[in-house]
Amino acid sequence: MNEILDAIKNVSIKISQTIKYADLGYSQNQNATGDNQLKLDVLSDEIITTEFSKIASIKALVSEEKDEVLMLNENAKFIIAYDPLDGSSLVDVNFAVGSIFGIYENELRPECLVAAAYSVYGPRLELVICEKNNQAPCLYRLDMGDKFAKIKELKMAEKGKLNASGATQKGWSKTHASFIKSLFDEGYRLRYSGAMVADLHQILLKGGGLFSYPATSDCVNGKLRVLFEVLPFAFIYENAGGATTDGVSNSLLSIKVEKTHQTTPCFFGSRYEIDRLKSAYNV
């Protein structure tokens, strides 16, 4: 596990450096869910694949940018599912973006998640790591010596102040629109950039709030990917004392994974906001 986490640190530094100077144009390809791939998406995926391919304990790699599972070592036990560059379409306006990693043991199921991590490429390079045995996620920051220094453990408050509301509003259900309005009426502040990593990182570090990406009329199964984005963050949030749901079940970690590029509606936040949402959705 330490070898895998060290590799995540290494690729985060390399991707952070690459972002500063890489071509921001689109490639000629689409990923498995039909998104046009930026050249930076492909390059970030290549950096991660090269680094992880050196580790004997990794069985396979599953990436948002790969159509199929990449088998590395058939007799190994860890499978890494990752989004190489979340929010990459915002790099051209210099917003914070990031990489997301879920580390699964033997099978791609929520109960097999043994660790999760994400990096944030902003004014500073930060990394959050959460291991099953250590429970609380920890924040690390790259220092002047190109080493990640531990800053603190992360813990969410019972109630927050931030509201990150995703998806096109005209596609929201009446239930969701009414619920979001009720939070704003209560005094919540809008904080939404369009990069999942940046928005969830802000809520986590500020102590609480709600991130929502609901089902919509044009994306009835949501838009965010279960294995690469949703489950790693659910693992981190729930271990930080927060809560999650898909609007149907009590936790995102109870989702049944049926295909590699599966998507889902998803909600992450403090317990207060998630309890409010469950009540509105009759969960």
C-alpha positions as CSV (number, residue, x, y, z in Angstrom):
1,M,0.0,0.0,0.0
2,N,2.8,2.4,0.8
3,E,4.3,1.8,-2.6
4,I,1.0,2.6,-4.3
5,L,0.5,5.8,-2.2
6,D,4.1,6.9,-3.0
7,A,3.2,6.4,-6.7
8,I,0.2,8.6,-6.3
9,K,2.4,11.3,-4.8
10,N,4.8,11.0,-7.7
11,V,2.2,11.2,-10.5
12,S,0.5,14.1,-8.7
13,I,3.8,16.1,-8.9
14,K,4.3,15.1,-12.5
15,I,0.8,16.0,-13.6
16,S,1.0,19.3,-11.7
17,Q,4.1,20.2,-13.6
18,T,2.7,19.0,-16.9
19,I,-0.5,21.2,-16.6
20,K,1.6,24.3,-16.5
21,Y,2.9,23.9,-20.1
22,A,1.0,21.2,-21.9
23,D,-1.2,21.6,-25.0
24,L,-4.8,22.4,-23.9
25,G,-6.4,21.4,-27.2
26,Y,-8.6,18.4,-27.9
27,S,-7.4,15.0,-29.2
28,Q,-9.3,13.2,-32.0
29,N,-10.7,10.6,-29.6
30,Q,-13.7,10.2,-27.2
31,N,-13.6,8.3,-23.9
32,A,-16.0,5.5,-23.0
33,T,-18.8,7.8,-21.9
34,G,-18.7,9.9,-25.1
35,D,-16.7,12.9,-23.8
36,N,-14.1,14.4,-26.2
37,Q,-10.7,13.8,-24.7
38,L,-8.4,16.7,-24.1
39,K,-4.8,16.1,-24.9
40,L,-4.1,16.8,-21.3
41,D,-6.5,14.0,-20.2
42,V,-4.6,11.5,-22.4
43,L,-1.2,12.7,-21.2
44,S,-2.2,12.5,-17.5
45,D,-3.6,9.0,-18.0
46,E,-0.3,8.0,-19.6
47,I,1.7,9.4,-16.7
48,I,-0.4,7.4,-14.2
49,T,-0.3,4.2,-16.3
50,T,3.5,4.4,-16.6
51,E,4.0,4.8,-12.9
52,F,1.6,2.2,-11.7
53,S,2.8,-0.4,-14.3
54,K,6.1,-0.6,-12.2
55,I,4.2,-1.9,-9.1
56,A,4.0,-5.7,-8.7
57,S,1.1,-5.5,-6.3
58,I,-1.3,-3.8,-8.8
59,K,-3.5,-6.3,-10.6
60,A,-5.2,-3.9,-13.0
61,L,-5.9,-0.3,-13.9
62,V,-9.4,1.1,-14.6
63,S,-9.4,4.7,-15.9
64,E,-12.1,7.1,-17.1
65,E,-10.0,7.5,-20.2
66,K,-9.6,3.8,-21.0
67,D,-12.4,1.8,-22.7
68,E,-11.3,-1.5,-21.1
69,V,-9.6,-2.7,-17.9
70,L,-5.8,-2.8,-18.3
71,M,-4.5,-6.0,-16.7
72,L,-1.0,-5.7,-15.3
73,N,-0.3,-8.6,-12.9
74,E,-2.9,-11.3,-12.9
75,N,-1.9,-12.7,-9.5
76,A,-1.7,-9.4,-7.7
77,K,-4.5,-8.1,-5.5
78,F,-5.0,-4.3,-5.9
79,I,-7.1,-2.7,-8.7
80,I,-6.8,1.1,-9.1
81,A,-9.7,3.0,-10.5
82,Y,-8.9,6.6,-11.3
83,D,-9.9,9.8,-13.0
84,P,-6.6,11.1,-14.3
85,L,-7.6,14.8,-14.5
86,D,-11.0,15.7,-13.1
87,G,-12.2,19.1,-14.3
88,S,-9.8,19.2,-17.2
89,S,-12.1,21.4,-19.3
90,L,-11.4,24.2,-16.8
91,V,-7.6,24.2,-17.2
92,D,-7.9,26.8,-20.0
93,V,-9.4,29.3,-17.5
94,N,-6.8,28.3,-14.8
95,F,-9.3,26.9,-12.3
96,A,-8.2,24.2,-9.8
97,V,-8.5,20.7,-11.0
98,G,-7.4,17.3,-9.7
99,S,-6.9,13.5,-9.9
100,I,-9.0,10.9,-8.1
101,F,-7.9,7.4,-7.1
102,G,-9.8,4.5,-5.6
103,I,-7.8,1.5,-4.4
104,Y,-9.8,-1.8,-4.4
105,E,-8.7,-5.2,-3.2
106,N,-9.4,-8.0,-5.6
107,E,-12.8,-6.8,-6.9
108,L,-14.4,-3.5,-8.0
109,R,-17.0,-3.3,-5.3
110,P,-17.6,-0.6,-2.6
111,E,-16.9,-3.0,0.2
112,C,-13.5,-3.8,-1.4
113,L,-12.3,-0.2,-1.2
114,V,-9.2,-0.2,1.1
115,A,-8.0,3.4,0.3
116,A,-8.9,6.5,-1.6
117,A,-7.0,9.6,-2.5
118,Y,-7.2,12.8,-4.6
119,S,-4.9,15.5,-5.5
120,V,-5.7,19.2,-6.1
121,Y,-3.7,21.2,-8.6
122,G,-4.3,24.8,-7.5
123,P,-2.1,27.6,-6.2
124,R,-0.6,24.8,-4.1
125,L,-0.4,21.1,-4.7
126,E,-2.4,19.3,-2.1
127,L,-3.2,15.6,-1.6
128,V,-5.8,13.9,0.6
129,I,-5.3,10.3,1.5
130,C,-7.7,8.0,3.4
131,E,-6.9,4.4,4.3
132,K,-9.3,1.9,5.7
133,N,-7.3,1.1,8.8
134,N,-6.5,4.7,9.6
135,Q,-10.1,6.0,9.2
136,A,-9.8,9.8,9.1
137,P,-8.5,11.3,5.9
138,C,-5.3,13.3,6.0
139,L,-4.4,16.4,4.2
140,Y,-0.8,16.7,2.7
141,R,0.8,19.7,1.0
142,L,3.9,19.8,-1.3
143,D,6.7,21.7,0.4
144,M,9.7,23.6,-0.9
145,G,11.7,20.3,-1.0
146,D,9.2,18.6,-3.3
147,K,8.0,16.4,-0.4
148,F,4.4,16.0,0.8
149,A,4.1,17.3,4.4
150,K,1.2,16.1,6.6
151,I,-0.9,19.1,7.5
152,K,-3.8,17.7,9.5
153,E,-6.6,15.1,9.8
154,L,-9.9,16.2,8.2
155,K,-13.2,16.1,10.1
156,M,-16.5,17.5,8.9
157,A,-18.8,19.5,11.1
158,E,-22.4,18.3,11.7
159,K,-23.7,21.2,9.6
160,G,-22.0,23.4,7.0
161,K,-22.6,26.7,5.1
162,L,-21.7,25.9,1.5
163,N,-23.9,24.6,-1.3
164,A,-22.3,23.3,-4.5
165,S,-25.2,22.5,-6.9
166,G,-24.3,20.7,-10.1
167,A,-26.0,19.8,-13.4
168,T,-28.1,22.0,-15.6
169,Q,-30.9,23.5,-13.5
170,K,-33.6,23.2,-16.2
171,G,-33.1,19.4,-16.0
172,W,-33.6,19.3,-12.2
173,S,-36.7,17.6,-10.7
174,K,-39.1,19.8,-8.8
175,T,-38.1,17.9,-5.7
176,H,-34.4,18.8,-6.1
177,A,-35.1,22.4,-7.2
178,S,-37.3,22.9,-4.1
179,F,-34.7,21.4,-1.8
180,I,-31.8,23.5,-3.1
181,K,-33.9,26.6,-2.8
182,S,-34.6,25.7,0.8
183,L,-30.9,25.6,1.6
184,F,-30.3,29.0,0.0
185,D,-33.3,30.4,1.9
186,E,-31.6,29.1,5.1
187,G,-28.5,31.2,4.3
188,Y,-26.2,28.7,2.4
189,R,-23.6,30.2,0.1
190,L,-23.2,29.0,-3.5
191,R,-19.8,27.6,-4.2
192,Y,-19.6,25.6,-7.5
193,S,-16.8,25.6,-10.1
194,G,-17.6,22.6,-12.2
195,A,-14.6,20.6,-11.0
196,M,-15.8,17.9,-8.6
197,V,-12.4,17.7,-6.9
198,A,-12.1,21.4,-6.2
199,D,-15.7,21.7,-5.0
200,L,-15.6,18.7,-2.7
201,H,-12.2,19.7,-1.4
202,Q,-13.5,23.1,-0.5
203,I,-16.5,21.6,1.4
204,L,-14.3,19.1,3.2
205,L,-11.7,21.7,4.3
206,K,-14.3,24.3,5.2
207,G,-15.9,21.8,7.5
208,G,-19.2,21.1,5.8
209,G,-22.0,21.8,3.3
210,L,-23.5,20.0,0.4
211,F,-22.3,18.9,-3.0
212,S,-25.0,17.6,-5.3
213,Y,-25.1,16.2,-8.8
214,P,-28.7,14.9,-9.2
215,A,-30.5,12.9,-11.8
216,T,-31.7,15.2,-14.6
217,S,-34.2,14.9,-17.4
218,D,-31.3,14.3,-19.9
219,C,-29.1,12.2,-17.5
220,V,-31.5,10.0,-15.5
221,N,-28.6,8.0,-14.1
222,G,-26.6,11.1,-13.2
223,K,-23.3,12.0,-14.9
224,L,-20.5,11.2,-12.4
225,R,-18.7,7.9,-12.6
226,V,-19.2,5.4,-9.8
227,L,-15.7,3.7,-9.7
228,F,-13.5,6.7,-10.6
229,E,-15.2,9.6,-8.9
230,V,-18.2,8.7,-6.6
231,L,-16.9,5.8,-4.5
232,P,-13.5,7.3,-3.7
233,F,-15.1,10.5,-2.5
234,A,-17.8,8.7,-0.6
235,F,-15.1,6.7,1.2
236,I,-13.3,9.9,2.1
237,Y,-16.4,11.8,3.2
238,E,-17.9,9.1,5.3
239,N,-14.5,8.5,7.1
240,A,-14.4,12.2,7.8
241,G,-17.7,12.1,9.6
242,G,-19.8,13.2,6.7
243,A,-22.6,11.4,4.9
244,T,-23.5,10.5,1.3
245,T,-26.5,9.2,-0.7
246,D,-27.7,8.7,-4.3
247,G,-31.1,9.9,-3.4
248,V,-32.4,6.4,-3.1
249,S,-30.2,4.5,-0.6
250,N,-28.6,5.6,2.7
251,S,-25.1,5.6,1.4
252,L,-23.2,5.8,-1.9
253,L,-21.1,2.9,-0.6
254,S,-24.0,0.6,-0.9
255,I,-24.2,1.0,-4.7
256,K,-24.1,-2.2,-6.7
257,V,-21.4,-1.9,-9.5
258,E,-22.6,-3.5,-12.7
259,K,-20.3,-1.9,-15.3
260,T,-17.0,-0.2,-15.4
261,H,-18.2,3.2,-16.6
262,Q,-21.4,3.3,-14.6
263,T,-22.8,6.6,-13.5
264,T,-25.0,7.7,-10.6
265,P,-26.7,10.7,-9.0
266,C,-24.7,11.6,-6.0
267,F,-24.8,13.8,-2.9
268,F,-22.0,14.4,-0.4
269,G,-22.1,16.6,2.7
270,S,-22.4,17.1,6.4
271,R,-24.9,14.9,8.2
272,Y,-27.4,17.8,8.6
273,E,-27.6,18.5,4.8
274,I,-27.7,14.8,3.8
275,D,-30.4,14.1,6.4
276,R,-32.4,17.1,5.0
277,L,-31.9,15.8,1.4
278,K,-33.0,12.3,2.4
279,S,-36.2,13.7,4.0
280,A,-36.9,15.7,0.8
281,Y,-36.3,12.7,-1.4
282,N,-38.2,10.3,1.0
283,V,-35.1,8.0,1.4
